[in-house]
């Protein structure tokens, strides 16, 4: 009986010691990605991501005139390399699970987006509830740079507008594509 009690005690201690946060991600170490823009620059891909600036969206802080988001971009011969280069430019680990929109340039769309979508779908960190948009007559990065007066982030604004169009039957639920253009 004494042996069984000491065995249960050892088992209980092991459970307490081994049940930890071994793969946690601290919010202070993450850059929350809201939108991604993919452009073609010559023969290379340019990837721009829009990251939330935590200090500018804090509920405790007074209204600021600074932008609530910042952009990081990288250029490389392949999309995979461009995404990897982004980690060198950003001071925080880019966390893509909150991505709301993925914007392609018209040149990328004409080439075909199957490879880009494959890269996005295979990333275990990304969710599949983002909208895919094609920038017409402008670069994809310019679409992300636009800030609207009612929404702090352009990706959130595009996401909400696309959801509204989907609700009113103007956007097919299965496709979820929106074409953005600047006049």
C-alpha positions as CSV (number, residue, x, y, z in Angstrom):
1,X,0.0,0.0,0.0
2,X,2.9,2.3,0.8
3,X,4.5,1.5,-2.5
4,X,1.3,2.3,-4.4
5,X,1.0,5.7,-2.5
6,X,4.5,6.7,-3.4
7,X,3.9,5.6,-7.0
8,X,0.8,7.8,-7.2
9,X,2.7,10.7,-5.6
10,X,5.5,10.4,-8.2
11,X,2.9,10.2,-11.0
12,X,1.1,13.3,-9.7
13,X,4.4,15.2,-9.6
14,X,5.3,14.2,-13.1
15,X,1.9,15.3,-14.4
16,X,2.4,18.7,-12.7
17,X,5.9,19.1,-14.0
18,X,5.4,17.9,-17.5
19,X,2.1,19.8,-18.3
20,X,3.7,23.1,-19.2
21,X,3.6,25.6,-22.0
22,X,6.4,24.1,-24.1
23,X,5.3,25.7,-27.4
24,X,3.8,29.0,-26.2
25,X,4.1,32.3,-28.2
26,X,4.3,35.5,-26.2
27,X,2.3,38.4,-27.5
28,X,5.2,40.7,-26.9
29,X,7.3,38.6,-29.4
30,X,4.7,38.5,-32.2
31,X,3.8,40.9,-35.0
32,X,0.1,40.4,-35.8
33,X,-0.2,40.3,-39.6
34,X,-3.5,41.8,-41.0
35,X,-2.9,41.8,-44.7
36,X,-0.5,40.5,-47.3
37,X,0.3,42.0,-50.7
38,X,2.1,40.1,-53.4
39,X,3.5,42.0,-56.4
40,X,5.8,41.2,-59.3
41,X,8.9,43.4,-59.7
42,X,10.8,42.4,-62.8
43,X,11.5,38.7,-62.4
44,X,11.2,38.8,-58.6
45,X,8.3,38.7,-56.1
46,X,7.7,41.5,-53.7
47,X,5.8,40.5,-50.6
48,X,4.5,43.3,-48.3
49,X,2.8,42.5,-45.0
50,X,0.8,44.9,-42.8
51,X,1.5,44.5,-39.1
52,X,-0.5,46.0,-36.2
53,X,1.4,48.5,-34.0
54,X,0.3,47.4,-30.5
55,X,0.8,50.8,-28.9
56,X,-1.4,52.5,-31.4
57,X,-4.4,50.2,-30.9
58,X,-4.3,50.1,-27.1
59,X,-7.6,50.9,-25.5
60,X,-5.8,52.7,-22.6
61,X,-4.0,55.1,-24.9
62,X,-5.4,58.5,-26.0
63,X,-6.2,59.0,-29.7
64,X,-3.0,59.2,-31.8
65,X,-2.3,60.6,-35.2
66,X,0.2,57.9,-36.0
67,X,-0.8,55.0,-38.2
68,X,-2.1,51.9,-36.3
69,X,-0.2,49.6,-38.8
70,X,3.2,49.4,-40.3
71,X,4.4,47.7,-43.5
72,X,7.3,45.4,-44.0
73,X,8.4,44.2,-47.4
74,X,10.9,41.9,-49.0
75,X,11.9,41.0,-52.6
76,X,13.3,37.7,-53.7
77,X,13.3,35.3,-56.8
78,X,10.7,33.0,-55.1
79,X,7.8,33.7,-52.8
80,X,9.1,31.4,-50.2
81,X,12.4,33.3,-50.1
82,X,10.5,36.6,-49.9
83,X,8.5,35.4,-46.9
84,X,11.7,34.2,-45.2
85,X,13.4,37.6,-45.9
86,X,10.5,39.3,-44.1
87,X,11.7,37.7,-40.8
88,X,15.0,39.5,-41.2
89,X,13.4,42.9,-41.5
90,X,10.7,42.6,-38.8
91,X,11.8,43.0,-35.2
92,X,9.1,40.5,-34.2
93,X,8.0,37.1,-35.4
94,X,5.3,37.7,-38.1
95,X,2.2,35.8,-37.0
96,X,-0.1,35.2,-39.9
97,X,-3.1,33.6,-38.2
98,X,-5.0,36.9,-38.2
99,X,-4.5,37.7,-41.9
100,X,-7.7,39.2,-43.3
101,X,-6.8,39.8,-46.9
102,X,-4.4,38.5,-49.5
103,X,-4.0,41.0,-52.3
104,X,-2.4,40.1,-55.7
105,X,-1.2,42.4,-58.3
106,X,-2.7,42.1,-61.8
107,X,0.6,40.7,-63.1
108,X,0.5,37.9,-60.6
109,X,-3.1,37.1,-61.3
110,X,-2.4,36.9,-65.1
111,X,0.5,34.5,-64.3
112,X,-1.8,32.3,-62.2
113,X,-2.2,32.3,-58.4
114,X,-2.2,28.5,-57.9
115,X,1.4,28.4,-56.6
116,X,0.8,31.3,-54.3
117,X,-2.4,29.9,-52.9
118,X,-0.6,26.5,-52.5
119,X,2.0,28.2,-50.4
120,X,-0.7,29.9,-48.3
121,X,-2.8,26.8,-47.8
122,X,0.1,24.6,-46.8
123,X,1.2,27.0,-44.0
124,X,-0.2,25.5,-40.8
125,X,-0.2,28.8,-39.1
126,X,-2.6,30.5,-41.6
127,X,-6.3,30.2,-41.4
128,X,-8.4,29.8,-44.6
129,X,-10.9,32.6,-43.7
130,X,-9.1,35.4,-45.5
131,X,-10.3,37.1,-48.7
132,X,-8.3,37.0,-51.9
133,X,-8.3,40.2,-53.8
134,X,-6.7,41.4,-57.1
135,X,-5.4,44.9,-57.4
136,X,-6.3,46.5,-60.7
137,X,-4.4,49.4,-62.2
138,X,-2.2,49.7,-59.1
139,X,0.2,47.6,-57.0
140,X,-1.1,45.2,-54.4
141,X,1.0,47.1,-51.8
142,X,-0.9,50.3,-52.6
143,X,-4.2,48.7,-51.7
144,X,-2.9,47.8,-48.2
145,X,-1.6,51.3,-47.7
146,X,-5.0,52.9,-47.9
147,X,-6.5,53.7,-44.6
148,X,-10.2,54.4,-44.3
149,X,-11.7,56.8,-41.8
150,X,-14.0,54.3,-40.1
151,X,-11.6,51.3,-39.9
152,X,-8.1,51.6,-38.6
153,X,-6.8,48.8,-40.8
154,X,-7.3,48.5,-44.6
155,X,-7.5,44.7,-44.4
156,X,-10.3,44.8,-41.9
157,X,-12.1,47.4,-44.0
158,X,-11.8,45.2,-47.1
159,X,-12.8,42.1,-45.1
160,X,-15.9,43.8,-43.6
161,X,-17.0,45.2,-47.0
162,X,-16.6,41.8,-48.7
163,X,-18.6,40.1,-45.9
164,X,-21.4,42.7,-46.5
165,X,-21.3,42.1,-50.2
166,X,-21.5,38.3,-49.6
167,X,-24.5,38.8,-47.3
168,X,-26.3,40.9,-49.9
169,X,-25.7,38.3,-52.7
170,X,-23.1,40.4,-54.6
171,X,-20.2,38.1,-53.8
172,X,-20.3,34.4,-54.3
173,X,-19.8,32.6,-51.0
174,X,-17.7,29.8,-52.6
175,X,-15.3,32.2,-54.4
176,X,-14.7,35.0,-51.9
177,X,-12.7,37.2,-54.3
178,X,-13.0,40.9,-54.5
179,X,-11.4,43.1,-57.1
180,X,-10.0,46.4,-55.7
181,X,-9.0,49.3,-57.9
182,X,-8.0,52.8,-57.3
183,X,-9.4,55.5,-59.6
